[in-house]
């Protein structure tokens, strides 16, 4: 190994066809394939360096992390150490450039940046698709953050997860933008991991979700290949709502929605009625994301900010692939 210190950057992504539910919780194998848009506005920078001793260190946003967090990172680094045949301890320094005010999860960009940096440090030379199968084992949504643009995460069929990987399907360089309307940026009560588990195990709507997600994926890929923004938006909106529907069927039922969430969704439908195509989606939290056409993003933001002055909308363009910032 010739390198001692590598820094990588990965952007976060928002799913248009959601990943919801695992068939293997150890390997993070999903029940359905998903499709996302990578965002340029939100990203994580991670530096990995070789250190003396036998325990890893983890500094997040300038703060030394507790043992529980370090263990999680160490397990992830082990995946790479194993292939590299290396024992060295690693210091991980990570900075999330995801404004806390956005209320977006950063695990996707975090594990994608860490995996990209480790691939370079250990000189593993994994191609991006292979790398995506590794970062998947840190956080499912990280699989998609290896690539920019519109990205598909194919669920795969192999039990070892080697074919559960991401691929870029389109650069999304055709006037696409995404807005984030922060509703509540506090820590959520039910993590995506817990929410998925409860839904898979108890919701009678879950089998219908898996079936629908498969169909939605086929149609959204058609819409993308035809650059049909309206169809893309309609499928995105419907798919996200179906995912949230599965949670109402769980025992006990749960929901990530808050009263303001409903008002924001209503306002977006009104704005659409004004002739500005824009479509919402939501993840495991109350915040709303809206896909729109980049040349109308400012106008839509203005309308939303006028209605919700305390929750300013953040505009994001399309993000690029994860990449190395420096290596020495
Ligand atoms: O991999 P996680 O734990 O970040 O789960 C992601 C789940 C959703 O955000 C709800 C959907 C998705 O595909 O990103």
Boltz pocket constraint, residues with backbone or C-beta under 6 A from the ligand:
constraints:
  - pocket:
      binder: B
      contacts: [[A, 13], [A, 14], [A, 15], [A, 17], [A, 18], [A, 19], [A, 20], [A, 34], [A, 105], [A, 107], [A, 108], [A, 139], [A, 140], [A, 141], [A, 142], [A, 192], [A, 193], [A, 282], [A, 283], [A, 284]]
      max_distance: 6.0
